[in-house]
Amino acid sequence: MRSDLVFDAVHNMKNRYMLCQLASKATRKFHKPNTRIQETTNEVLHRIASSERQEALTEREGVAEARRRVAA
């Protein structure tokens, strides 16, 4: 069930809001035409849950830093 995936994935993030932001952006990036978006979302949550906490946070902070550089 997706709730199990969310529960596992939230342990790798600082908070639920950050998890939702990361999961929605990743789902849009990984989604392939002619596939169900639910399947893509489940795959993204599984990847987040199986990743190391530090990897998930480092990647997210790196994206934020890149955006700040572009905005400046």
PDB file of N, CA, C, O and CB in Angstrom:
ATOM      1  N   MET A   1       0.840  -1.185   0.000  1.00  0.00           N
ATOM      2  CA  MET A   1       0.000   0.000   0.000  1.00  0.00           C
ATOM      3  C   MET A   1       0.882   1.245   0.000  1.00  0.00           C
ATOM      4  O   MET A   1       2.014   1.226   0.484  1.00  0.00           O
ATOM      5  CB  MET A   1      -0.954   0.000   1.218  1.00  0.00           C
ATOM      6  N   ARG A   2       0.346   2.308  -0.545  1.00  0.00           N
ATOM      7  CA  ARG A   2       1.104   3.546  -0.622  1.00  0.00           C
ATOM      8  C   ARG A   2       1.386   4.118   0.756  1.00  0.00           C
ATOM      9  O   ARG A   2       2.431   4.738   0.953  1.00  0.00           O
ATOM     10  CB  ARG A   2       0.362   4.561  -1.460  1.00  0.00           C
ATOM     11  N   SER A   3       0.493   3.933   1.712  1.00  0.00           N
ATOM     12  CA  SER A   3       0.737   4.477   3.047  1.00  0.00           C
ATOM     13  C   SER A   3       1.990   3.866   3.662  1.00  0.00           C
ATOM     14  O   SER A   3       2.715   4.547   4.387  1.00  0.00           O
ATOM     15  CB  SER A   3      -0.472   4.230   3.957  1.00  0.00           C
ATOM     16  N   ASP A   4       2.254   2.592   3.382  1.00  0.00           N
ATOM     17  CA  ASP A   4       3.483   1.964   3.861  1.00  0.00           C
ATOM     18  C   ASP A   4       4.703   2.597   3.208  1.00  0.00           C
ATOM     19  O   ASP A   4       5.722   2.812   3.865  1.00  0.00           O
ATOM     20  CB  ASP A   4       3.461   0.457   3.585  1.00  0.00           C
ATOM     21  N   LEU A   5       4.601   2.895   1.923  1.00  0.00           N
ATOM     22  CA  LEU A   5       5.708   3.540   1.221  1.00  0.00           C
ATOM     23  C   LEU A   5       5.964   4.944   1.776  1.00  0.00           C
ATOM     24  O   LEU A   5       7.114   5.349   1.950  1.00  0.00           O
ATOM     25  CB  LEU A   5       5.413   3.609  -0.288  1.00  0.00           C
ATOM     26  N   VAL A   6       4.902   5.670   2.048  1.00  0.00           N
ATOM     27  CA  VAL A   6       5.045   7.024   2.606  1.00  0.00           C
ATOM     28  C   VAL A   6       5.670   6.939   3.990  1.00  0.00           C
ATOM     29  O   VAL A   6       6.570   7.716   4.309  1.00  0.00           O
ATOM     30  CB  VAL A   6       3.668   7.752   2.675  1.00  0.00           C
ATOM     31  N   PHE A   7       5.214   6.021   4.806  1.00  0.00           N
ATOM     32  CA  PHE A   7       5.758   5.868   6.153  1.00  0.00           C
ATOM     33  C   PHE A   7       7.250   5.557   6.111  1.00  0.00           C
ATOM     34  O   PHE A   7       8.024   6.106   6.896  1.00  0.00           O
ATOM     35  CB  PHE A   7       5.013   4.766   6.905  1.00  0.00           C
ATOM     36  N   ASP A   8       7.656   4.670   5.190  1.00  0.00           N
ATOM     37  CA  ASP A   8       9.075   4.340   5.062  1.00  0.00           C
ATOM     38  C   ASP A   8       9.879   5.524   4.526  1.00  0.00           C
ATOM     39  O   ASP A   8      11.001   5.763   4.970  1.00  0.00           O
ATOM     40  CB  ASP A   8       9.254   3.130   4.145  1.00  0.00           C
ATOM     41  N   ALA A   9       9.312   6.258   3.579  1.00  0.00           N
ATOM     42  CA  ALA A   9      10.024   7.369   2.951  1.00  0.00           C
ATOM     43  C   ALA A   9      10.180   8.566   3.881  1.00  0.00           C
ATOM     44  O   ALA A   9      11.177   9.282   3.790  1.00  0.00           O
ATOM     45  CB  ALA A   9       9.304   7.796   1.696  1.00  0.00           C
ATOM     46  N   VAL A  10       9.224   8.798   4.768  1.00  0.00           N
ATOM     47  CA  VAL A  10       9.281   9.973   5.640  1.00  0.00           C
ATOM     48  C   VAL A  10      10.447   9.875   6.630  1.00  0.00           C
ATOM     49  O   VAL A  10      10.874  10.893   7.174  1.00  0.00           O
ATOM     50  CB  VAL A  10       7.956  10.133   6.401  1.00  0.00           C
ATOM     51  N   HIS A  11      10.958   8.684   6.867  1.00  0.00           N
ATOM     52  CA  HIS A  11      12.103   8.529   7.766  1.00  0.00           C
ATOM     53  C   HIS A  11      13.384   9.093   7.161  1.00  0.00           C
ATOM     54  O   HIS A  11      14.341   9.370   7.884  1.00  0.00           O
ATOM     55  CB  HIS A  11      12.301   7.062   8.111  1.00  0.00           C
ATOM     56  N   ASN A  12      13.410   9.264   5.840  1.00  0.00           N
ATOM     57  CA  ASN A  12      14.597   9.788   5.176  1.00  0.00           C
ATOM     58  C   ASN A  12      14.542  11.290   4.947  1.00  0.00           C
ATOM     59  O   ASN A  12      15.484  11.863   4.400  1.00  0.00           O
ATOM     60  CB  ASN A  12      14.789   9.094   3.868  1.00  0.00           C
ATOM     61  N   MET A  13      13.481  11.923   5.346  1.00  0.00           N
ATOM     62  CA  MET A  13      13.335  13.355   5.115  1.00  0.00           C
ATOM     63  C   MET A  13      13.193  14.077   6.455  1.00  0.00           C
ATOM     64  O   MET A  13      12.897  13.461   7.479  1.00  0.00           O
ATOM     65  CB  MET A  13      12.114  13.646   4.201  1.00  0.00           C
ATOM     66  N   LYS A  14      13.408  15.386   6.428  1.00  0.00           N
ATOM     67  CA  LYS A  14      13.285  16.170   7.658  1.00  0.00           C
ATOM     68  C   LYS A  14      11.834  16.284   8.105  1.00  0.00           C
ATOM     69  O   LYS A  14      11.540  16.233   9.300  1.00  0.00           O
ATOM     70  CB  LYS A  14      13.877  17.561   7.461  1.00  0.00           C
ATOM     71  N   ASN A  15      10.919  16.440   7.134  1.00  0.00           N
ATOM     72  CA  ASN A  15       9.506  16.568   7.483  1.00  0.00           C
ATOM     73  C   ASN A  15       8.635  16.120   6.321  1.00  0.00           C
ATOM     74  O   ASN A  15       9.129  15.865   5.223  1.00  0.00           O
ATOM     75  CB  ASN A  15       9.170  18.016   7.874  1.00  0.00           C
ATOM     76  N   ARG A  16       7.348  16.027   6.568  1.00  0.00           N
ATOM     77  CA  ARG A  16       6.413  15.537   5.546  1.00  0.00           C
ATOM     78  C   ARG A  16       6.272  16.489   4.378  1.00  0.00           C
ATOM     79  O   ARG A  16       6.103  16.058   3.237  1.00  0.00           O
ATOM     80  CB  ARG A  16       5.057  15.295   6.156  1.00  0.00           C
ATOM     81  N   TYR A  17       6.340  17.793   4.656  1.00  0.00           N
ATOM     82  CA  TYR A  17       6.229  18.779   3.580  1.00  0.00           C
ATOM     83  C   TYR A  17       7.374  18.603   2.585  1.00  0.00           C
ATOM     84  O   TYR A  17       7.158  18.625   1.373  1.00  0.00           O
ATOM     85  CB  TYR A  17       6.229  20.217   4.154  1.00  0.00           C
ATOM     86  N   MET A  18       8.566  18.432   3.089  1.00  0.00           N
ATOM     87  CA  MET A  18       9.724  18.236   2.222  1.00  0.00           C
ATOM     88  C   MET A  18       9.588  16.953   1.400  1.00  0.00           C
ATOM     89  O   MET A  18       9.969  16.913   0.230  1.00  0.00           O
ATOM     90  CB  MET A  18      11.010  18.194   3.056  1.00  0.00           C
ATOM     91  N   LEU A  19       9.047  15.916   2.015  1.00  0.00           N
ATOM     92  CA  LEU A  19       8.806  14.666   1.301  1.00  0.00           C
ATOM     93  C   LEU A  19       7.812  14.871   0.170  1.00  0.00           C
ATOM     94  O   LEU A  19       8.027  14.378  -0.938  1.00  0.00           O
ATOM     95  CB  LEU A  19       8.298  13.590   2.261  1.00  0.00           C
ATOM     96  N   CYS A  20       6.732  15.587   0.429  1.00  0.00           N
ATOM     97  CA  CYS A  20       5.717  15.842  -0.608  1.00  0.00           C
ATOM     98  C   CYS A  20       6.306  16.636  -1.770  1.00  0.00           C
ATOM     99  O   CYS A  20       6.035  16.334  -2.932  1.00  0.00           O
ATOM    100  CB  CYS A  20       4.515  16.599  -0.012  1.00  0.00           C
ATOM    101  N   GLN A  21       7.104  17.641  -1.461  1.00  0.00           N
ATOM    102  CA  GLN A  21       7.724  18.448  -2.508  1.00  0.00           C
ATOM    103  C   GLN A  21       8.655  17.600  -3.364  1.00  0.00           C
ATOM    104  O   GLN A  21       8.593  17.660  -4.592  1.00  0.00           O
ATOM    105  CB  GLN A  21       8.493  19.624  -1.895  1.00  0.00           C
ATOM    106  N   LEU A  22       9.504  16.823  -2.737  1.00  0.00           N
ATOM    107  CA  LEU A  22      10.456  15.990  -3.455  1.00  0.00           C
ATOM    108  C   LEU A  22       9.740  14.924  -4.280  1.00  0.00           C
ATOM    109  O   LEU A  22      10.089  14.691  -5.437  1.00  0.00           O
ATOM    110  CB  LEU A  22      11.430  15.336  -2.478  1.00  0.00           C
ATOM    111  N   ALA A  23       8.745  14.283  -3.687  1.00  0.00           N
ATOM    112  CA  ALA A  23       8.021  13.219  -4.389  1.00  0.00           C
ATOM    113  C   ALA A  23       7.252  13.756  -5.589  1.00  0.00           C
ATOM    114  O   ALA A  23       7.226  13.113  -6.639  1.00  0.00           O
ATOM    115  CB  ALA A  23       7.062  12.515  -3.435  1.00  0.00           C
ATOM    116  N   SER A  24       6.627  14.921  -5.454  1.00  0.00           N
ATOM    117  CA  SER A  24       5.860  15.459  -6.582  1.00  0.00           C
ATOM    118  C   SER A  24       6.776  15.882  -7.726  1.00  0.00           C
ATOM    119  O   SER A  24       6.457  15.656  -8.894  1.00  0.00           O
ATOM    120  CB  SER A  24       5.010  16.650  -6.127  1.00  0.00           C
ATOM    121  N   LYS A  25       7.904  16.488  -7.399  1.00  0.00           N
ATOM    122  CA  LYS A  25       8.847  16.890  -8.448  1.00  0.00           C
ATOM    123  C   LYS A  25       9.468  15.675  -9.130  1.00  0.00           C
ATOM    124  O   LYS A  25       9.612  15.645 -10.352  1.00  0.00           O
ATOM    125  CB  LYS A  25       9.951  17.781  -7.861  1.00  0.00           C
ATOM    126  N   ALA A  26       9.830  14.685  -8.341  1.00  0.00           N
ATOM    127  CA  ALA A  26      10.421  13.480  -8.909  1.00  0.00           C
ATOM    128  C   ALA A  26       9.405  12.713  -9.756  1.00  0.00           C
ATOM    129  O   ALA A  26       9.764  12.149 -10.790  1.00  0.00           O
ATOM    130  CB  ALA A  26      10.964  12.582  -7.796  1.00  0.00           C
ATOM    131  N   THR A  27       8.166  12.688  -9.335  1.00  0.00           N
ATOM    132  CA  THR A  27       7.131  12.005 -10.114  1.00  0.00           C
ATOM    133  C   THR A  27       6.966  12.663 -11.476  1.00  0.00           C
ATOM    134  O   THR A  27       6.837  11.978 -12.491  1.00  0.00           O
ATOM    135  CB  THR A  27       5.791  12.007  -9.357  1.00  0.00           C
ATOM    136  N   ARG A  28       6.969  13.983 -11.499  1.00  0.00           N
ATOM    137  CA  ARG A  28       6.858  14.678 -12.790  1.00  0.00           C
ATOM    138  C   ARG A  28       8.064  14.393 -13.683  1.00  0.00           C
ATOM    139  O   ARG A  28       7.915  14.268 -14.899  1.00  0.00           O
ATOM    140  CB  ARG A  28       6.719  16.193 -12.571  1.00  0.00           C
ATOM    141  N   LYS A  29       9.249  14.290 -13.098  1.00  0.00           N
ATOM    142  CA  LYS A  29      10.461  14.043 -13.889  1.00  0.00           C
ATOM    143  C   LYS A  29      10.532  12.604 -14.403  1.00  0.00           C
ATOM    144  O   LYS A  29      10.929  12.371 -15.545  1.00  0.00           O
ATOM    145  CB  LYS A  29      11.700  14.351 -13.054  1.00  0.00           C
ATOM    146  N   PHE A  30      10.148  11.635 -13.560  1.00  0.00           N
ATOM    147  CA  PHE A  30      10.286  10.226 -13.921  1.00  0.00           C
ATOM    148  C   PHE A  30       9.095   9.664 -14.697  1.00  0.00           C
ATOM    149  O   PHE A  30       9.193   8.569 -15.252  1.00  0.00           O
ATOM    150  CB  PHE A  30      10.488   9.417 -12.683  1.00  0.00           C
ATOM    151  N   HIS A  31       7.990  10.378 -14.748  1.00  0.00           N
ATOM    152  CA  HIS A  31       6.787   9.826 -15.383  1.00  0.00           C
ATOM    153  C   HIS A  31       6.981   9.638 -16.879  1.00  0.00           C
ATOM    154  O   HIS A  31       7.510  10.509 -17.571  1.00  0.00           O
ATOM    155  CB  HIS A  31       5.587  10.734 -15.129  1.00  0.00           C
ATOM    156  N   LYS A  32       6.546   8.493 -17.355  1.00  0.00           N
ATOM    157  CA  LYS A  32       6.635   8.165 -18.779  1.00  0.00           C
ATOM    158  C   LYS A  32       5.224   8.120 -19.347  1.00  0.00           C
ATOM    159  O   LYS A  32       4.301   7.651 -18.680  1.00  0.00           O
ATOM    160  CB  LYS A  32       7.377   6.803 -19.010  1.00  0.00           C
ATOM    161  N   PRO A  33       5.048   8.602 -20.569  1.00  0.00           N
ATOM    162  CA  PRO A  33       3.722   8.513 -21.197  1.00  0.00           C
ATOM    163  C   PRO A  33       3.269   7.047 -21.279  1.00  0.00           C
ATOM    164  O   PRO A  33       4.093   6.134 -21.322  1.00  0.00           O
ATOM    165  CB  PRO A  33       3.745   9.153 -22.619  1.00  0.00           C
ATOM    166  N   ASN A  34       1.994   6.848 -21.299  1.00  0.00           N
ATOM    167  CA  ASN A  34       1.371   5.524 -21.405  1.00  0.00           C
ATOM    168  C   ASN A  34       1.586   4.655 -20.167  1.00  0.00           C
ATOM    169  O   ASN A  34       1.431   3.435 -20.230  1.00  0.00           O
ATOM    170  CB  ASN A  34       1.911   4.805 -22.617  1.00  0.00           C
ATOM    171  N   THR A  35       1.939   5.274 -19.051  1.00  0.00           N
ATOM    172  CA  THR A  35       2.012   4.541 -17.790  1.00  0.00           C
ATOM    173  C   THR A  35       1.142   5.267 -16.773  1.00  0.00           C
ATOM    174  O   THR A  35       0.862   6.458 -16.911  1.00  0.00           O
ATOM    175  CB  THR A  35       3.493   4.415 -17.282  1.00  0.00           C
ATOM    176  N   ARG A  36       0.725   4.540 -15.762  1.00  0.00           N
ATOM    177  CA  ARG A  36      -0.112   5.151 -14.729  1.00  0.00           C
ATOM    178  C   ARG A  36       0.737   6.012 -13.814  1.00  0.00           C
ATOM    179  O   ARG A  36       1.830   5.611 -13.416  1.00  0.00           O
ATOM    180  CB  ARG A  36      -0.852   4.075 -13.914  1.00  0.00           C
ATOM    181  N   ILE A  37       0.247   7.179 -13.485  1.00  0.00           N
ATOM    182  CA  ILE A  37       0.981   8.077 -12.597  1.00  0.00           C
ATOM    183  C   ILE A  37       1.090   7.487 -11.196  1.00  0.00           C
ATOM    184  O   ILE A  37       2.035   7.789 -10.466  1.00  0.00           O
ATOM    185  CB  ILE A  37       0.300   9.449 -12.541  1.00  0.00           C
ATOM    186  N   GLN A  38       0.134   6.652 -10.821  1.00  0.00           N
ATOM    187  CA  GLN A  38       0.180   5.995  -9.514  1.00  0.00           C
ATOM    188  C   GLN A  38       1.400   5.072  -9.419  1.00  0.00           C
ATOM    189  O   GLN A  38       2.045   4.987  -8.374  1.00  0.00           O
ATOM    190  CB  GLN A  38      -1.119   5.196  -9.265  1.00  0.00           C
ATOM    191  N   GLU A  39       1.703   4.385 -10.520  1.00  0.00           N
ATOM    192  CA  GLU A  39       2.866   3.502 -10.542  1.00  0.00           C
ATOM    193  C   GLU A  39       4.155   4.308 -10.403  1.00  0.00           C
ATOM    194  O   GLU A  39       5.074   3.907  -9.690  1.00  0.00           O
ATOM    195  CB  GLU A  39       2.890   2.676 -11.840  1.00  0.00           C
ATOM    196  N   THR A  40       4.212   5.444 -11.089  1.00  0.00           N
ATOM    197  CA  THR A  40       5.393   6.298 -11.009  1.00  0.00           C
ATOM    198  C   THR A  40       5.560   6.844  -9.599  1.00  0.00           C
ATOM    199  O   THR A  40       6.674   6.874  -9.076  1.00  0.00           O
ATOM    200  CB  THR A  40       5.297   7.451 -12.018  1.00  0.00           C
ATOM    201  N   THR A  41       4.475   7.273  -8.981  1.00  0.00           N
ATOM    202  CA  THR A  41       4.529   7.788  -7.615  1.00  0.00           C
ATOM    203  C   THR A  41       5.014   6.718  -6.647  1.00  0.00           C
ATOM    204  O   THR A  41       5.842   6.998  -5.780  1.00  0.00           O
ATOM    205  CB  THR A  41       3.154   8.303  -7.182  1.00  0.00           C
ATOM    206  N   ASN A  42       4.513   5.507  -6.785  1.00  0.00           N
ATOM    207  CA  ASN A  42       4.951   4.409  -5.925  1.00  0.00           C
ATOM    208  C   ASN A  42       6.441   4.130  -6.104  1.00  0.00           C
ATOM    209  O   ASN A  42       7.151   3.880  -5.131  1.00  0.00           O
ATOM    210  CB  ASN A  42       4.140   3.143  -6.223  1.00  0.00           C
ATOM    211  N   GLU A  43       6.909   4.173  -7.345  1.00  0.00           N
ATOM    212  CA  GLU A  43       8.324   3.944  -7.619  1.00  0.00           C
ATOM    213  C   GLU A  43       9.187   5.031  -6.983  1.00  0.00           C
ATOM    214  O   GLU A  43      10.236   4.737  -6.410  1.00  0.00           O
ATOM    215  CB  GLU A  43       8.572   3.889  -9.130  1.00  0.00           C
ATOM    216  N   VAL A  44       8.751   6.278  -7.084  1.00  0.00           N
ATOM    217  CA  VAL A  44       9.491   7.391  -6.477  1.00  0.00           C
ATOM    218  C   VAL A  44       9.552   7.224  -4.963  1.00  0.00           C
ATOM    219  O   VAL A  44      10.615   7.388  -4.364  1.00  0.00           O
ATOM    220  CB  VAL A  44       8.837   8.746  -6.840  1.00  0.00           C
ATOM    221  N   LEU A  45       8.438   6.904  -4.350  1.00  0.00           N
ATOM    222  CA  LEU A  45       8.423   6.718  -2.890  1.00  0.00           C
ATOM    223  C   LEU A  45       9.319   5.550  -2.478  1.00  0.00           C
ATOM    224  O   LEU A  45       9.989   5.605  -1.447  1.00  0.00           O
ATOM    225  CB  LEU A  45       6.981   6.478  -2.391  1.00  0.00           C
ATOM    226  N   HIS A  46       9.323   4.507  -3.285  1.00  0.00           N
ATOM    227  CA  HIS A  46      10.191   3.365  -2.992  1.00  0.00           C
ATOM    228  C   HIS A  46      11.658   3.781  -3.086  1.00  0.00           C
ATOM    229  O   HIS A  46      12.467   3.374  -2.252  1.00  0.00           O
ATOM    230  CB  HIS A  46       9.900   2.193  -3.962  1.00  0.00           C
ATOM    231  N   ARG A  47      12.010   4.580  -4.082  1.00  0.00           N
ATOM    232  CA  ARG A  47      13.391   5.048  -4.221  1.00  0.00           C
ATOM    233  C   ARG A  47      13.794   5.929  -3.041  1.00  0.00           C
ATOM    234  O   ARG A  47      14.902   5.805  -2.519  1.00  0.00           O
ATOM    235  CB  ARG A  47      13.566   5.820  -5.537  1.00  0.00           C
ATOM    236  N   ILE A  48      12.904   6.808  -2.625  1.00  0.00           N
ATOM    237  CA  ILE A  48      13.201   7.686  -1.488  1.00  0.00           C
ATOM    238  C   ILE A  48      13.373   6.846  -0.227  1.00  0.00           C
ATOM    239  O   ILE A  48      14.285   7.088   0.563  1.00  0.00           O
ATOM    240  CB  ILE A  48      12.075   8.743  -1.291  1.00  0.00           C
ATOM    241  N   ALA A  49      12.504   5.868  -0.039  1.00  0.00           N
ATOM    242  CA  ALA A  49      12.572   5.025   1.162  1.00  0.00           C
ATOM    243  C   ALA A  49      13.846   4.191   1.187  1.00  0.00           C
ATOM    244  O   ALA A  49      14.402   3.953   2.259  1.00  0.00           O
ATOM    245  CB  ALA A  49      11.349   4.106   1.238  1.00  0.00           C
ATOM    246  N   SER A  50      14.314   3.748   0.043  1.00  0.00           N
ATOM    247  CA  SER A  50      15.491   2.886   0.008  1.00  0.00           C
ATOM    248  C   SER A  50      16.801   3.672   0.003  1.00  0.00           C
ATOM    249  O   SER A  50      17.873   3.096   0.186  1.00  0.00           O
ATOM    250  CB  SER A  50      15.432   1.994  -1.208  1.00  0.00           C
ATOM    251  N   SER A  51      16.718   4.978  -0.206  1.00  0.00           N
ATOM    252  CA  SER A  51      17.943   5.780  -0.217  1.00  0.00           C
ATOM    253  C   SER A  51      18.400   6.068   1.206  1.00  0.00           C
ATOM    254  O   SER A  51      17.630   5.956   2.160  1.00  0.00           O
ATOM    255  CB  SER A  51      17.725   7.100  -0.986  1.00  0.00           C
ATOM    256  N   GLU A  52      19.638   6.432   1.323  1.00  0.00           N
ATOM    257  CA  GLU A  52      20.177   6.845   2.613  1.00  0.00           C
ATOM    258  C   GLU A  52      19.642   8.227   2.940  1.00  0.00           C
ATOM    259  O   GLU A  52      19.430   9.028   2.029  1.00  0.00           O
ATOM    260  CB  GLU A  52      21.732   6.837   2.607  1.00  0.00           C
ATOM    261  N   ARG A  53      19.420   8.526   4.193  1.00  0.00           N
ATOM    262  CA  ARG A  53      18.912   9.840   4.598  1.00  0.00           C
ATOM    263  C   ARG A  53      19.829  10.947   4.114  1.00  0.00           C
ATOM    264  O   ARG A  53      19.351  11.960   3.602  1.00  0.00           O
ATOM    265  CB  ARG A  53      18.760   9.915   6.120  1.00  0.00           C
ATOM    266  N   GLN A  54      21.105  10.782   4.260  1.00  0.00           N
ATOM    267  CA  GLN A  54      22.039  11.827   3.881  1.00  0.00           C
ATOM    268  C   GLN A  54      22.014  12.072   2.377  1.00  0.00           C
ATOM    269  O   GLN A  54      22.118  13.221   1.948  1.00  0.00           O
ATOM    270  CB  GLN A  54      23.445  11.465   4.332  1.00  0.00           C
ATOM    271  N   GLU A  55      21.879  11.023   1.561  1.00  0.00           N
ATOM    272  CA  GLU A  55      21.814  11.185   0.111  1.00  0.00           C
ATOM    273  C   GLU A  55      20.594  12.004  -0.292  1.00  0.00           C
ATOM    274  O   GLU A  55      20.698  12.900  -1.129  1.00  0.00           O
ATOM    275  CB  GLU A  55      21.783   9.819  -0.579  1.00  0.00           C
ATOM    276  N   ALA A  56      19.455  11.708   0.290  1.00  0.00           N
ATOM    277  CA  ALA A  56      18.227  12.417  -0.056  1.00  0.00           C
ATOM    278  C   ALA A  56      18.318  13.886   0.339  1.00  0.00           C
ATOM    279  O   ALA A  56      17.908  14.760  -0.425  1.00  0.00           O
ATOM    280  CB  ALA A  56      17.021  11.761   0.625  1.00  0.00           C
ATOM    281  N   LEU A  57      18.848  14.161   1.516  1.00  0.00           N
ATOM    282  CA  LEU A  57      18.947  15.536   1.972  1.00  0.00           C
ATOM    283  C   LEU A  57      20.009  16.301   1.204  1.00  0.00           C
ATOM    284  O   LEU A  57      19.803  17.473   0.888  1.00  0.00           O
ATOM    285  CB  LEU A  57      19.249  15.576   3.453  1.00  0.00           C
ATOM    286  N   THR A  58      21.125  15.684   0.897  1.00  0.00           N
ATOM    287  CA  THR A  58      22.197  16.352   0.168  1.00  0.00           C
ATOM    288  C   THR A  58      21.735  16.720  -1.230  1.00  0.00           C
ATOM    289  O   THR A  58      22.012  17.822  -1.704  1.00  0.00           O
ATOM    290  CB  THR A  58      23.443  15.462   0.100  1.00  0.00           C
ATOM    291  N   GLU A  59      21.041  15.820  -1.889  1.00  0.00           N
ATOM    292  CA  GLU A  59      20.556  16.097  -3.231  1.00  0.00           C
ATOM    293  C   GLU A  59      19.558  17.251  -3.208  1.00  0.00           C
ATOM    294  O   GLU A  59      19.614  18.133  -4.065  1.00  0.00           O
ATOM    295  CB  GLU A  59      19.914  14.843  -3.841  1.00  0.00           C
ATOM    296  N   ARG A  60      18.675  17.253  -2.266  1.00  0.00           N
ATOM    297  CA  ARG A  60      17.660  18.301  -2.165  1.00  0.00           C
ATOM    298  C   ARG A  60      18.309  19.653  -1.866  1.00  0.00           C
ATOM    299  O   ARG A  60      17.930  20.659  -2.467  1.00  0.00           O
ATOM    300  CB  ARG A  60      16.630  17.950  -1.074  1.00  0.00           C
ATOM    301  N   GLU A  61      19.275  19.695  -0.952  1.00  0.00           N
ATOM    302  CA  GLU A  61      19.938  20.948  -0.621  1.00  0.00           C
ATOM    303  C   GLU A  61      20.768  21.452  -1.792  1.00  0.00           C
ATOM    304  O   GLU A  61      20.881  22.662  -1.991  1.00  0.00           O
ATOM    305  CB  GLU A  61      20.818  20.773   0.611  1.00  0.00           C
ATOM    306  N   GLY A  62      21.348  20.546  -2.568  1.00  0.00           N
ATOM    307  CA  GLY A  62      22.118  20.937  -3.747  1.00  0.00           C
ATOM    308  C   GLY A  62      21.240  21.614  -4.789  1.00  0.00           C
ATOM    309  O   GLY A  62      21.664  22.572  -5.435  1.00  0.00           O
ATOM    310  N   VAL A  63      20.030  21.122  -4.953  1.00  0.00           N
ATOM    311  CA  VAL A  63      19.085  21.729  -5.888  1.00  0.00           C
ATOM    312  C   VAL A  63      18.705  23.122  -5.419  1.00  0.00           C
ATOM    313  O   VAL A  63      18.638  24.050  -6.224  1.00  0.00           O
ATOM    314  CB  VAL A  63      17.829  20.855  -6.040  1.00  0.00           C
ATOM    315  N   ALA A  64      18.459  23.277  -4.138  1.00  0.00           N
ATOM    316  CA  ALA A  64      18.093  24.588  -3.595  1.00  0.00           C
ATOM    317  C   ALA A  64      19.230  25.595  -3.765  1.00  0.00           C
ATOM    318  O   ALA A  64      18.998  26.760  -4.085  1.00  0.00           O
ATOM    319  CB  ALA A  64      17.719  24.464  -2.111  1.00  0.00           C
ATOM    320  N   GLU A  65      20.456  25.131  -3.546  1.00  0.00           N
ATOM    321  CA  GLU A  65      21.607  26.026  -3.692  1.00  0.00           C
ATOM    322  C   GLU A  65      21.780  26.456  -5.156  1.00  0.00           C
ATOM    323  O   GLU A  65      22.108  27.612  -5.427  1.00  0.00           O
ATOM    324  CB  GLU A  65      22.895  25.335  -3.182  1.00  0.00           C
ATOM    325  N   ALA A  66      21.564  25.546  -6.082  1.00  0.00           N
ATOM    326  CA  ALA A  66      21.660  25.882  -7.501  1.00  0.00           C
ATOM    327  C   ALA A  66      20.605  26.911  -7.892  1.00  0.00           C
ATOM    328  O   ALA A  66      20.883  27.812  -8.684  1.00  0.00           O
ATOM    329  CB  ALA A  66      21.510  24.624  -8.360  1.00  0.00           C
ATOM    330  N   ARG A  67      19.425  26.788  -7.355  1.00  0.00           N
ATOM    331  CA  ARG A  67      18.364  27.757  -7.669  1.00  0.00           C
ATOM    332  C   ARG A  67      18.708  29.138  -7.130  1.00  0.00           C
ATOM    333  O   ARG A  67      18.439  30.151  -7.775  1.00  0.00           O
ATOM    334  CB  ARG A  67      17.018  27.291  -7.089  1.00  0.00           C
ATOM    335  N   ARG A  68      19.307  29.171  -5.940  1.00  0.00           N
ATOM    336  CA  ARG A  68      19.709  30.469  -5.375  1.00  0.00           C
ATOM    337  C   ARG A  68      20.761  31.136  -6.239  1.00  0.00           C
ATOM    338  O   ARG A  68      20.726  32.353  -6.425  1.00  0.00           O
ATOM    339  CB  ARG A  68      20.242  30.298  -3.948  1.00  0.00           C
ATOM    340  N   ARG A  69      21.692  30.365  -6.766  1.00  0.00           N
ATOM    341  CA  ARG A  69      22.730  30.926  -7.632  1.00  0.00           C
ATOM    342  C   ARG A  69      22.131  31.498  -8.906  1.00  0.00           C
ATOM    343  O   ARG A  69      22.530  32.571  -9.358  1.00  0.00           O
ATOM    344  CB  ARG A  69      23.773  29.863  -7.976  1.00  0.00           C
ATOM    345  N   VAL A  70      21.171  30.781  -9.486  1.00  0.00           N
ATOM    346  CA  VAL A  70      20.530  31.244 -10.714  1.00  0.00           C
ATOM    347  C   VAL A  70      19.732  32.519 -10.439  1.00  0.00           C
ATOM    348  O   VAL A  70      19.732  33.439 -11.257  1.00  0.00           O
ATOM    349  CB  VAL A  70      19.610  30.144 -11.300  1.00  0.00           C
ATOM    350  N   ALA A  71      19.057  32.577  -9.299  1.00  0.00           N
ATOM    351  CA  ALA A  71      18.238  33.741  -8.969  1.00  0.00           C
ATOM    352  C   ALA A  71      19.074  34.971  -8.664  1.00  0.00           C
ATOM    353  O   ALA A  71      18.605  36.098  -8.824  1.00  0.00           O
ATOM    354  CB  ALA A  71      17.349  33.430  -7.793  1.00  0.00           C
ATOM    355  N   ALA A  72      20.301  34.764  -8.229  1.00  0.00           N
ATOM    356  CA  ALA A  72      21.145  35.919  -7.841  1.00  0.00           C
ATOM    357  C   ALA A  72      21.720  36.661  -8.999  1.00  0.00           C
ATOM    358  O   ALA A  72      22.440  37.641  -8.808  1.00  0.00           O
ATOM    359  CB  ALA A  72      22.261  35.475  -6.973  1.00  0.00           C
TER     360      ALA A  72
END
